[in-house]
Amino acid sequence: MSLWIPVTLAAATFQTVRFMLQKSLSSVKLSATGATFARFAYSAPVVLLGLAVAVPVSGLQVPTLSPLFWLFSVIGGLSQILATICVVALFKQRNFAVGITFKKTEVIQTAIVGFLVLGDRVSAGAFAAILLGLLAVLLLSKTPGGSGAWWRHLTNRASQLGLGSGVLFAFSAVSYRGASLQLGDTDAWFRALVTLAAVVTFQFLSMAVWLLWRDRVELRAVWETRRTGVFVGLTSLGGSFCWFWAFSLQNAAYVKALGQVELILSLMASILVFRETVTRREISGMVLLGLSILILVIAI
C-alpha cells in the first residue's frame, strides 16, 4: 500500500475526532469562539516543540520568513479561525454529519475562488460537479420540518454558517499554499511543519488577545475544559500535519478524493456517538455532495 493512503485516512480520522470533541465542548461549557481557541491553545506548544526537535535532528534550517510568507499566513490563519467558528456554531443548528458536509463545500468553493482570483479555468466535468454540489446544498439547506419554497431556506442560519465556512476554508487553503511556496525547495514535510508552526502560533496569540480583551470568562472556561481541550489540540495538530504530508506524497486530487471518507466517519459519529437522527433528505444531500466533490477533484 502506498504511504499516502494511510496518511490521508489518518488525516480524515484526526479531523473527524477533532470536530467531535469541539462539538462536545461547544455543547457543554464553551462558546463557538472558545471551542475554536481550544484547538490552537493546546496545539501551539506541541507544534513549536516538534519544530524545535526537528531542526537539530534533521539538520535542516528554518528558511527566512519573508513578509509575503507572513501575509499569506495571517490571511490563512484568520480565515481558518472564522471558518472553524462557523462550523462549531453550525453544530448547534444542525446535526454533526450535516455540519461536516456543509463544511465540505470548501472543495467546490476552492475551485470557484481559484477561478475568480487566479484565473484557473474550470473543465466541463468540474462545472457539472459544481452544479451537482449546488443541488446537494439545496437539499441540505432546508430545515427538517420546514415549509415554504426551497430558496427561502438558503437564508437560514445553518445554510449561512455552512456555506460561509466553505468560503473561508477555501481562502485559507489558498493562503497556506502561498505561504508554503515562499519557503523554497526545502523538504515538503519540513515546509509543512514550519508553515503550521507559524500559523498556529499566530492563531493562538491573536485569539488569546481577543478573548483577554472581550471575554475573559471564556478564557477561564477553556482552561476548565482542558482535559478535553488537550485532545482537541492534539487531534487538530495530527490532522493538519497529515494533510500536508499526504499532499507532498501524492496528487492533491487523489488525496482529497480519498479524504471524503470523512463524510462516512462523521455520519457514523452522528448516529453512534451523538445519537442523532439523520433524515432521508439529509442522507441524499450528503451522498450527492460527496459524489460532486469526488467528480470535481478527479476533473481538476
C-alpha positions in Angstrom: 0.0 0.0 0.0 1.3 3.5 -0.9 2.2 5.6 2.1 -0.1 8.5 1.1 -3.2 6.2 1.5 -2.8 5.5 5.3 -1.6 9.1 5.9 -4.8 10.5 4.2 -7.0 8.1 6.2 -5.3 9.2 9.4 -5.8 12.9 8.5 -9.6 12.3 7.9 -9.8 10.4 11.1 -8.0 13.0 13.2 -10.2 15.7 11.7 -13.5 13.9 12.4 -12.4 13.2 16.0 -11.4 16.8 16.5 -14.8 18.1 15.3 -16.5 15.6 17.6 -14.5 16.9 20.6 -15.2 20.6 19.6 -18.9 19.8 19.3 -18.9 18.3 22.8 -17.1 21.3 24.2 -19.5 23.8 22.5 -22.5 21.9 23.8 -21.2 21.9 27.4 -19.3 24.9 28.6 -17.6 26.7 25.7 -19.0 29.1 23.0 -18.1 28.6 19.4 -15.2 31.0 19.9 -13.9 29.2 23.0 -14.1 25.8 21.3 -12.1 27.2 18.4 -9.5 28.8 20.7 -9.0 25.5 22.5 -7.9 24.0 19.2 -5.0 26.4 18.9 -4.2 26.9 22.6 -3.3 23.2 23.1 -1.7 22.6 19.7 0.7 25.6 19.6 3.1 24.4 22.3 3.2 20.9 20.7 4.0 22.1 17.2 6.6 24.5 18.4 8.3 21.7 20.4 8.1 19.5 17.3 9.8 22.1 15.2 12.5 22.7 17.9 13.3 18.9 17.9 13.1 18.5 14.1 15.7 21.2 13.3 18.7 19.6 15.1 17.6 16.0 14.3 17.1 16.6 10.6 19.9 19.0 10.1 17.6 21.4 8.2 17.4 25.1 8.9 14.3 27.2 9.1 14.2 29.3 5.9 13.9 33.1 6.0 10.3 34.0 6.6 9.6 36.8 4.2 6.9 39.5 4.6 4.9 37.7 1.9 5.1 34.5 3.8 3.6 36.2 6.9 0.9 37.9 4.8 -0.3 34.6 3.5 0.0 33.1 6.9 -2.1 35.8 8.6 -4.8 35.7 5.9 -5.0 32.0 6.0 -4.9 31.9 9.8 -7.7 34.5 10.2 -9.8 32.7 7.6 -9.4 29.4 9.3 -10.3 30.9 12.7 -13.6 32.4 11.3 -14.3 29.2 9.4 -13.9 27.0 12.4 -16.1 29.3 14.5 -18.8 28.9 11.8 -18.5 25.1 11.8 -18.7 24.9 15.6 -21.7 27.3 15.7 -23.3 25.2 12.9 -23.3 22.2 15.2 -25.8 23.9 17.4 -28.1 24.4 14.4 -28.0 21.0 12.6 -26.6 17.6 13.4 -22.9 16.6 13.3 -22.9 14.8 10.0 -24.7 17.5 8.1 -22.4 20.1 9.7 -19.3 18.3 8.3 -21.0 18.0 4.9 -21.6 21.8 4.7 -18.0 22.3 5.7 -17.0 20.1 2.7 -18.4 22.6 0.3 -14.9 24.1 0.7 -13.7 21.8 -2.1 -16.2 23.2 -4.6 -15.7 26.8 -3.4 -11.9 26.5 -3.7 -12.4 25.8 -7.4 -14.6 28.9 -7.7 -12.2 31.1 -5.7 -9.3 29.8 -7.8 -11.1 30.8 -11.0 -12.0 34.3 -9.7 -8.7 35.1 -8.0 -6.1 33.2 -10.1 -8.0 32.8 -13.4 -7.9 29.0 -13.2 -10.3 27.6 -15.8 -12.9 25.0 -14.8 -13.4 22.0 -17.1 -16.8 20.7 -18.2 -16.6 17.9 -15.8 -15.8 20.2 -12.9 -18.6 22.5 -13.9 -21.0 19.5 -13.8 -19.7 18.7 -10.3 -20.4 22.2 -9.1 -24.0 22.0 -10.4 -24.4 18.6 -8.6 -23.0 20.1 -5.5 -25.4 23.0 -5.7 -28.3 20.5 -5.8 -26.9 18.8 -2.7 -26.7 22.1 -0.8 -30.3 22.9 -1.7 -31.3 19.6 -0.2 -29.3 20.2 3.0 -30.3 23.8 3.3 -34.0 23.0 4.2 -34.5 22.7 7.9 -36.3 19.4 8.8 -40.0 20.0 9.1 -39.8 23.4 7.5 -42.2 24.6 4.9 -42.2 27.1 2.0 -40.2 27.5 -1.2 -36.7 25.9 -1.2 -35.0 29.2 -2.0 -36.2 30.7 1.3 -34.2 28.1 3.3 -30.9 29.3 1.8 -31.2 32.3 4.1 -31.5 30.3 7.3 -28.6 30.4 9.8 -27.5 26.8 9.2 -27.0 27.5 5.5 -25.2 30.7 6.0 -22.8 29.2 8.6 -22.1 26.2 6.4 -21.6 28.0 3.1 -19.6 30.8 4.9 -17.3 28.2 6.4 -16.7 26.7 3.0 -15.7 30.1 1.5 -13.4 30.9 4.4 -11.8 27.4 4.3 -11.2 27.9 0.6 -9.4 31.2 1.1 -7.4 29.6 4.0 -6.3 26.7 1.8 -5.1 29.1 -1.0 -3.2 31.2 1.5 -1.5 28.3 3.2 -0.3 27.1 -0.2 1.0 30.6 -0.9 2.9 30.7 2.4 4.4 27.3 1.8 5.7 28.3 -1.6 7.7 31.1 -0.1 9.9 28.6 1.7 11.8 27.5 -1.3 12.9 23.9 -2.1 13.1 22.6 1.5 11.7 19.1 2.1 7.9 19.1 1.8 7.3 17.7 5.4 9.6 20.4 6.8 7.9 23.2 4.9 4.6 21.9 6.2 5.9 21.9 9.8 7.3 25.4 9.5 4.1 26.8 8.0 2.0 25.0 10.6 4.1 26.4 13.4 3.9 29.9 12.2 0.2 29.8 11.5 -0.8 28.1 14.8 1.3 30.5 16.8 -0.4 33.5 15.2 -3.8 32.0 15.7 -3.1 31.3 19.4 -1.7 34.7 20.1 -4.4 36.6 18.2 -7.3 34.7 19.7 -5.8 35.0 23.2 -5.5 38.7 22.9 -9.1 39.0 21.6 -10.5 36.9 24.4 -8.4 38.6 27.0 -9.9 41.9 25.8 -13.5 40.8 25.1 -14.3 37.6 27.0 -12.0 36.7 29.9 -14.7 34.3 31.3 -14.3 32.2 28.1 -10.5 32.0 28.7 -11.2 30.5 32.1 -13.7 28.1 30.6 -11.1 26.9 28.1 -8.8 26.2 31.0 -11.5 24.4 32.9 -12.2 22.1 30.0 -8.5 21.4 29.4 -8.9 17.6 29.7 -10.9 17.6 26.5 -9.2 20.7 25.1 -5.8 19.0 25.1 -7.2 16.3 22.8 -8.8 18.9 20.6 -5.3 20.4 20.1 -3.6 17.1 19.5 -6.1 15.9 17.0 -6.0 19.2 15.3 -2.2 19.1 15.0 -2.2 15.5 13.8 -4.8 16.2 11.2 -3.2 19.3 9.8 0.2 17.7 9.6 -1.1 14.5 7.9 -3.0 16.6 5.3 0.2 18.5 4.4 2.2 15.2 4.4 -0.2 13.5 2.1 -0.2 16.3 -0.3 3.6 16.1 -0.5 3.4 12.4 -1.3 0.6 12.2 -3.9 -1.5 14.3 -6.3 -3.8 16.5 -4.2 -6.8 15.4 -6.3 -6.4 11.8 -5.2 -5.8 12.9 -1.6 -9.0 14.9 -1.5 -11.0 12.2 -3.2 -9.9 9.6 -0.6 -10.4 12.2 2.2 -14.1 12.1 1.5 -14.1 9.1 3.8 -14.6 11.8 6.5 -18.3 12.0 5.4 -18.8 8.4 6.3 -16.9 8.8 9.6 -19.0 11.8 10.5 -22.2 10.0 9.7 -21.2 7.2 11.9 -20.3 9.6 14.7 -23.6 11.4 14.4 -25.6 8.1 14.7 -23.4 6.1 17.1 -21.9 8.8 19.4 -24.3 11.7 19.4 -27.4 9.5 18.9 -28.8 12.0 16.4 -31.4 11.2 13.7 -30.4 11.6 10.1 -33.3 12.1 7.7 -33.5 10.6 4.2 -33.3 14.1 2.8 -30.0 14.7 4.6 -28.6 11.4 3.6 -29.5 12.1 -0.1 -27.8 15.5 0.2 -24.7 14.1 1.7 -24.5 11.4 -0.9 -24.9 13.9 -3.7 -22.4 16.4 -2.2 -19.8 13.6 -1.7 -20.3 12.5 -5.3 -20.0 16.0 -6.6 -16.7 16.5 -4.7 -15.3 13.3 -5.9 -16.1 14.2 -9.6 -14.6 17.6 -9.1 -11.3 16.5 -7.7 -10.9 13.9 -10.4 -11.8 16.5 -13.1 -9.3 19.1 -11.9 
